[in-house]
Amino acid sequence: MKPRVVAAVRASKIPRATLEIAGIAGIAAAKRTAEWIPLCHSSPLTRIDVTATLCENGVELGSTVMATAQTGVEMETLVSG
């Protein structure tokens, strides 16, 4: 992020809810991973956590995805975060 955007979020010129919206977008992305990545099958996801935290140089994104499937959900985690 450009420093002026980070400064605007810190100064509340841009609502912090913007970070929550980024998290919601990450959840939506994880749910649609199979549509976007060739040869990636759909997995029944049981939990998706996405965090967007304001840090010194921008926003730090983190994601955790869980499923009860026999395969991993690495691609969903990468797409969501």
VOBA-1610 file (N, C-alpha, C; in pm, whole numbers, padded with zeros to 5 digits, always signed):
BEGIN
Met+00084-00118+00000Met+00000+00000+00000Met+00088+00124+00000Lys+00035+00225-00060Lys+00106+00352-00058Lys+00096+00412+00083Pro+00202+00479+00126Pro+00202+00536+00262Pro+00083+00629+00288Arg+00039+00702+00187Arg-00073+00795+00210Arg-00203+00719+00236Val-00219+00600+00180Val-00339+00521+00206Val-00336+00468+00349Val-00221+00417+00393Val-00206+00370+00531Val-00234+00485+00628Ala-00179+00602+00598Ala-00201+00720+00685Ala-00348+00758+00688Ala-00417+00747+00576Ala-00560+00781+00571Ala-00643+00685+00656Val-00609+00555+00654Val-00681+00458+00737Val-00655+00488+00885Arg-00529+00515+00919Arg-00495+00546+01059Arg-00566+00672+01108Ala-00582+00770+01020Ala-00645+00897+01057Ala-00797+00890+01047Ser-00850+00771+01020Ser-00995+00749+01007Ser-01056+00826+00890Lys-00977+00862+00792Lys-01032+00922+00670Lys-01089+00813+00580Ile-01037+00695+00595Ile-01091+00575+00531Ile-01135+00484+00645Pro-01261+00441+00647Pro-01310+00362+00761Pro-01232+00233+00781Arg-01207+00199+00907Arg-01141+00072+00939Arg-01228-00047+00898Ala-01356-00023+00878Ala-01444-00131+00830Ala-01398-00182+00695Thr-01318-00102+00626Thr-01261-00146+00499Thr-01180-00273+00518Leu-01111-00286+00631Leu-01035-00407+00661Leu-01128-00526+00681Glu-01244-00503+00741Glu-01342-00611+00758Glu-01397-00655+00623Ile-01418-00561+00534Ile-01466-00593+00399Ile-01362-00678+00327Ala-01235-00647+00346Ala-01128-00728+00286Ala-01137-00872+00337Gly-01167-00889+00464Gly-01183-01023+00520Gly-01299-01098+00459Ile-01409-01030+00440Ile-01527-01091+00377Ile-01496-01130+00233Ala-01422-01047+00163Ala-01381-01079+00026Ala-01293-01203+00024Gly-01206-01217+00124Gly-01122-01335+00133Gly-01202-01462+00155Ile-01306-01454+00237Ile-01393-01570+00260Ile-01463-01609+00131Ala-01515-01510+00059Ala-01582-01536-00068Ala-01485-01600-00167Ala-01362-01553-00168Ala-01261-01608-00259Ala-01232-01754-00228Ala-01218-01787-00100Ala-01191-01926-00062Ala-01303-02019-00108Lys-01425-01973-00097Lys-01541-02055-00135Lys-01548-02079-00285Arg-01483-01994-00366Arg-01492-02007-00512Arg-01361-02051-00576Thr-01268-02101-00498Thr-01136-02138-00548Thr-01144-02236-00665Ala-01227-02337-00655Ala-01236-02438-00761Ala-01280-02379-00894Glu-01350-02267-00891Glu-01393-02201-01016Glu-01278-02128-01083Trp-01177-02089-01008Trp-01072-02002-01059Trp-00942-02075-01092Ile-00917-02188-01028Ile-00790-02258-01048Ile-00818-02390-01121Pro-00762-02405-01241Pro-00784-02529-01316Pro-00736-02652-01238Leu-00810-02761-01249Leu-00780-02889-01186Leu-00790-02887-01034Cys-00842-02781-00977Cys-00864-02774-00833Cys-01010-02813-00807His-01030-02917-00729His-01166-02963-00702His-01227-02887-00585Ser-01356-02888-00579Ser-01429-02821-00471Ser-01419-02903-00343Ser-01389-02837-00233Ser-01381-02904-00103Ser-01489-02850-00011Pro-01549-02936+00072Pro-01648-02889+00169Pro-01577-02817+00285Leu-01576-02688+00281Leu-01506-02608+00382Leu-01592-02597+00508Thr-01528-02615+00623Thr-01602-02606+00749Thr-01570-02478+00826Arg-01458-02415+00793Arg-01423-02290+00861Arg-01326-02210+00776Ile-01352-02079+00769Ile-01264-01987+00699Ile-01247-01865+00788Asp-01123-01837+00826Asp-01093-01717+00904Asp-00995-01633+00823Val-01030-01508+00800Val-00942-01416+00729Val-00924-01293+00817Thr-00799-01254+00836Thr-00772-01133+00915Thr-00699-01032+00828Ala-00733-00908+00847Ala-00664-00797+00781Ala-00628-00698+00891Thr-00499-00685+00918Thr-00451-00603+01029Thr-00364-00491+00976Leu-00393-00371+01018Leu-00312-00256+00980Leu-00177-00266+01048Cys-00069-00258+00970Cys+00066-00261+01026Cys+00143-00140+00974Glu+00268-00131+01007Glu+00347-00013+00975Glu+00353+00018+00825Asn+00369-00084+00743Asn+00388-00064+00600Asn+00266-00091+00515Gly+00155-00122+00576Gly+00035-00154+00498Gly-00060-00240+00578Val-00110-00344+00514Val-00204-00435+00577Val-00147-00576+00571Glu-00147-00642+00686Glu-00103-00781+00692Glu-00226-00869+00682Leu-00225-00961+00585Leu-00336-01052+00565Leu-00299-01190+00615Gly-00393-01255+00679Gly-00374-01392+00725Gly-00500-01471+00701Ser-00486-01600+00676Ser-00605-01682+00655Ser-00583-01823+00706Thr-00691-01881+00755Thr-00694-02020+00799Thr-00818-02082+00739Val-00801-02196+00674Val-00914-02266+00612Val-00913-02409+00663Met-01030-02459+00702Met-01042-02597+00749Met-01150-02669+00670Ala-01133-02800+00657Ala-01231-02883+00586Ala-01231-03022+00646Thr-01339-03094+00625Thr-01347-03233+00671Thr-01310-03328+00559Ala-01270-03276+00444Ala-01236-03358+00329Ala-01105-03433+00352Gln-01080-03535+00270Gln-00956-03612+00281Gln-00838-03542+00216Thr-00865-03436+00143Thr-00756-03362+00079Thr-00735-03230+00151Gly-00622-03169+00127Gly-00591-03042+00191Gly-00663-02925+00127Val-00656-02812+00193Val-00721-02691+00142Val-00616-02580+00125Glu-00499-02618+00077Glu-00391-02520+00060Glu-00429-02412-00040Met-00489-02452-00151Met-00524-02355-00255Met-00628-02256-00203Glu-00725-02303-00128Glu-00827-02217-00072Glu-00764-02117+00024Thr-00668-02163+00102Thr-00601-02074+00197Thr-00521-01967+00123Leu-00450-02006+00018Leu-00373-01909-00060Leu-00464-01807-00128Val-00574-01852-00183Val-00666-01761-00253Val-00732-01666-00156Ser-00766-01712-00036Ser-00839-01627+00058Ser-00751-01521+00123Gly-00624-01543+00133Gly-00537-01449+00202Gly-00456-01374+00106
//
